[in-house]
Amino acid sequence: MLKKLLFIGCILSLLFSCKDKAGYQIKIDLSNLEAQNLYAIFEASDRKSVDTLFCDGSSAIIITQVQEDFRTLTVYFEKQAQWISVYLEPQKTITITGDIRNPLSYQIKGGKINNQLSEFRKKIAPLLKQQTSLIASENSNEQHKEKEDNTSRLANISHEIRGEAESFIKKHPSEEASAILIRDFFSDPDMPGQIDQLLDELDPELDDFYIVKDLRAYSEKAKQTMIGAKVPAFNVRNIYGKIFSEKSYTSRPFIIAFTALWCDMCQTEELLLDEIAATYPEDSLGILLVSLDENPKEVRELIKNDSIKWNIVTDSAGQAIKMLDLFNIKAIPRSFLINKDGDIILKTENGNELKQALSESI
């Protein structure tokens, strides 16, 4: 009997010990959150764990995770149209509060990184509010002049926000939150030098922090598509089954234009590619369109009566997505002009810039 009691005591002790060592606990208490499924994704360096939770809309949600090697948790809600990410620290309880209808009201408390980022967001909240309002105005049906004014104001506010982030980074060079701000506000593939400069501000003790490692890798990759760099090697099959690579254009300049049929700004007319194709014969200038459309048959049908025989690669077999990643594309349209030596001499979204560069180089 004594042995049995001792055995039960050991089991209970282990259970309570495991409870005390529960890895993470996250409490979500957002107002106006209606009944719905939430998706919680825990991420470690080499794996993810996905949980589906039901929210009844009347009480706070508690998410727990026993394993302690996860780095972040992202919770998706509102039919995955919105999400919140938090940074995990073992044995730290994290609370997420605010109004579901106002993402700027979200407050994340618990753990050093979350607390510092929340304080930073609180400080720049007025700027974020203005930024959100201007973005909404840009997407509305305002007059051209009003849109130009909004674009200018939006650029100024974005500059102010980055200034605040840079100030925080320089004041807190030993904090992991500083690395996160570099990633969130300065990850521009066209300006890897800015990333390098800010990383140099950080304490060397952060060199092993995974976000710092990711940023250094991102910067090196971005440099591969800078002006003056050799065009990355690629191998794609067009909608007619013919294979093209960077070596297909060794004797002439060529353009790679990232487009999509559903994107109004990406049409060949908008990018002045029709005019360019009519001006420069195919043997003097190559044009490769990389389209995010997935159905090559549909694209062939749409262009069959076009006077220009376009060389188009679609996203069948994930080709376009791989090209987007290879060329560090964050938004379309985007055009690259490569000279006959394989050097990138222009990156632009503007057809007039492309025309000007061609007139100077051909």
Backbone hydrogen bonds, N-H to C=O, Kabsch-Sander energy under -0.5 kcal/mol:
donor,donor_aa,acceptor,acceptor_aa,energy
5,L,1,M,-2.3
6,L,2,L,-2.5
7,F,3,K,-2.4
8,I,4,K,-2.4
9,G,5,L,-2.5
10,C,6,L,-2.2
11,I,7,F,-2.2
12,L,8,I,-2.6
13,S,9,G,-2.3
14,L,10,C,-2.4
15,L,11,I,-2.5
16,F,12,L,-2.7
17,S,13,S,-2.3
18,C,14,L,-2.7
19,K,15,L,-2.2
20,D,16,F,-2.4
21,K,17,S,-1.5
22,A,19,K,-1.4
23,G,66,V,-0.5
24,Y,65,Q,-2.9
25,Q,92,K,-0.9
26,I,63,I,-3.1
27,K,94,I,-3.4
28,I,26,I,-0.5
28,I,61,I,-2.9
29,D,27,K,-0.6
29,D,96,I,-3.2
31,S,98,G,-2.7
33,L,30,L,-0.8
34,E,32,N,-0.8
36,Q,55,C,-1.9
38,L,53,L,-3.7
39,Y,76,Y,-2.0
40,A,38,L,-0.5
40,A,51,D,-3.0
41,I,39,Y,-0.6
41,I,74,T,-2.7
42,F,40,A,-0.6
42,F,49,S,-2.9
43,E,72,T,-2.5
44,A,47,R,-2.9
49,S,42,F,-2.5
51,D,40,A,-2.7
53,L,38,L,-3.1
53,L,51,D,-0.5
55,C,36,Q,-3.2
55,C,53,L,-0.5
56,D,54,F,-0.5
61,I,28,I,-2.5
63,I,26,I,-3.1
63,I,61,I,-0.5
65,Q,24,Y,-2.1
71,R,43,E,-3.4
72,T,43,E,-1.5
73,L,86,V,-2.1
74,T,41,I,-2.1
75,V,84,I,-2.7
76,Y,39,Y,-2.7
76,Y,74,T,-0.5
77,F,82,Q,-2.4
81,A,77,F,-0.6
81,A,78,E,-1.6
82,Q,77,F,-1.9
84,I,75,V,-1.9
86,V,73,L,-2.7
88,L,71,R,-3.0
91,Q,23,G,-2.4
92,K,89,E,-1.8
93,T,91,Q,-0.5
94,I,25,Q,-2.6
95,T,109,K,-2.9
96,I,27,K,-3.0
97,T,95,T,-0.5
97,T,107,Q,-2.4
98,G,29,D,-0.7
99,D,102,N,-0.5
100,I,31,S,-2.5
100,I,98,G,-0.5
102,N,99,D,-2.3
105,S,102,N,-2.7
106,Y,103,P,-1.4
107,Q,97,T,-2.5
109,K,95,T,-2.5
109,K,107,Q,-0.5
115,N,111,G,-2.3
116,Q,112,K,-2.3
117,L,113,I,-2.6
118,S,114,N,-2.3
119,E,115,N,-2.0
120,F,116,Q,-2.1
121,R,117,L,-2.7
122,K,118,S,-2.3
123,K,119,E,-1.9
124,I,120,F,-1.9
125,A,122,K,-0.7
128,L,124,I,-2.5
129,K,125,A,-2.5
130,Q,126,P,-2.1
131,Q,127,L,-2.6
132,T,128,L,-2.5
133,S,129,K,-2.1
134,L,130,Q,-2.4
135,I,131,Q,-2.3
136,A,132,T,-2.0
137,S,133,S,-1.9
138,E,134,L,-2.5
139,N,135,I,-1.4
140,S,137,S,-1.3
142,E,140,S,-0.7
147,K,143,Q,-2.2
148,E,144,H,-2.2
149,D,145,K,-2.2
150,N,146,E,-2.4
151,T,147,K,-2.5
152,S,148,E,-2.0
153,R,149,D,-2.5
154,L,150,N,-2.9
155,A,151,T,-2.0
156,N,152,S,-1.9
157,I,153,R,-2.4
158,S,154,L,-2.5
159,H,155,A,-1.9
160,E,156,N,-2.1
161,I,157,I,-2.6
162,R,158,S,-2.3
163,G,159,H,-2.0
164,E,160,E,-2.2
165,A,161,I,-2.3
166,E,162,R,-2.7
167,S,163,G,-2.2
168,F,164,E,-2.2
169,I,165,A,-2.4
170,K,166,E,-2.3
171,K,167,S,-1.7
172,H,168,F,-1.8
175,E,172,H,-1.5
178,S,175,E,-1.1
179,A,175,E,-0.8
180,I,176,E,-1.6
181,L,177,A,-2.0
182,I,178,S,-1.9
183,R,179,A,-2.0
184,D,180,I,-2.6
185,F,181,L,-2.3
186,F,182,I,-2.0
187,S,183,R,-0.6
188,D,186,F,-2.1
191,M,188,D,-2.2
194,Q,191,M,-1.1
195,I,191,M,-1.0
196,D,192,P,-2.3
197,Q,193,G,-2.4
198,L,194,Q,-2.1
199,L,195,I,-2.6
200,D,196,D,-1.9
201,E,197,Q,-0.5
201,E,198,L,-0.9
202,L,198,L,-0.5
202,L,199,L,-1.2
203,D,173,P,-2.7
206,L,203,D,-2.5
207,D,204,P,-2.0
208,D,205,E,-0.5
209,F,206,L,-1.7
212,V,209,F,-0.6
213,K,209,F,-2.1
214,D,210,Y,-2.4
215,L,211,I,-2.4
216,R,212,V,-2.2
217,A,213,K,-2.1
218,Y,214,D,-2.5
219,S,215,L,-2.6
220,E,216,R,-2.1
221,K,217,A,-2.1
222,A,218,Y,-2.6
223,K,219,S,-1.8
224,Q,221,K,-1.2
225,T,222,A,-1.6
226,M,223,K,-1.1
228,G,344,I,-3.3
229,A,226,M,-2.2
231,V,342,G,-2.7
236,V,244,F,-2.9
238,N,242,K,-3.0
239,I,312,I,-2.2
241,G,238,N,-2.2
244,F,236,V,-3.2
246,E,234,F,-0.7
248,S,245,S,-1.6
249,Y,246,E,-1.1
250,T,247,K,-1.1
252,R,249,Y,-1.2
254,F,338,I,-2.4
255,I,286,G,-2.7
256,I,336,F,-2.2
257,A,255,I,-0.5
257,A,288,L,-2.5
258,F,334,R,-3.2
259,T,257,A,-0.6
259,T,290,V,-2.7
263,C,260,A,-1.3
264,D,262,W,-0.7
266,C,263,C,-1.2
267,Q,264,D,-1.1
271,L,267,Q,-2.0
272,L,269,E,-1.1
273,L,268,T,-2.2
274,D,268,T,-1.0
276,I,272,L,-2.1
277,A,273,L,-2.9
278,A,274,D,-1.9
279,T,275,E,-1.4
280,Y,276,I,-2.4
284,S,281,P,-1.9
285,L,281,P,-1.5
286,G,253,P,-2.3
288,L,255,I,-3.1
289,L,287,I,-0.5
289,L,311,N,-2.8
290,V,257,A,-3.0
290,V,288,L,-0.5
291,S,289,L,-0.7
291,S,313,V,-3.3
292,L,259,T,-1.9
299,V,295,N,-1.8
300,R,296,P,-2.7
301,E,297,K,-1.9
302,L,298,E,-1.9
303,I,299,V,-1.7
304,K,300,R,-0.6
304,K,301,E,-0.6
306,D,303,I,-1.8
310,W,308,I,-1.3
312,I,310,W,-0.9
313,V,289,L,-3.1
315,D,293,D,-3.1
318,G,315,D,-2.1
319,Q,316,S,-1.3
322,K,318,G,-2.0
323,M,319,Q,-2.1
324,L,320,A,-2.7
325,D,321,I,-2.1
326,L,322,K,-2.6
327,F,323,M,-2.4
328,N,325,D,-1.2
329,I,324,L,-2.8
330,K,328,N,-0.5
334,R,258,F,-1.1
335,S,348,T,-3.2
336,F,256,I,-2.6
337,L,346,L,-2.3
338,I,254,F,-2.9
338,I,336,F,-0.5
339,N,343,D,-2.4
342,G,339,N,-2.3
344,I,229,A,-2.9
345,I,337,L,-3.0
345,I,343,D,-0.5
346,L,337,L,-1.1
348,T,335,S,-2.4
351,G,349,E,-0.6
354,L,350,N,-1.7
355,K,351,G,-2.5
356,Q,352,N,-2.4
357,A,353,E,-2.4
358,L,354,L,-2.2
359,S,355,K,-2.3
360,E,356,Q,-1.4
361,S,357,A,-1.6
362,I,358,L,-2.5
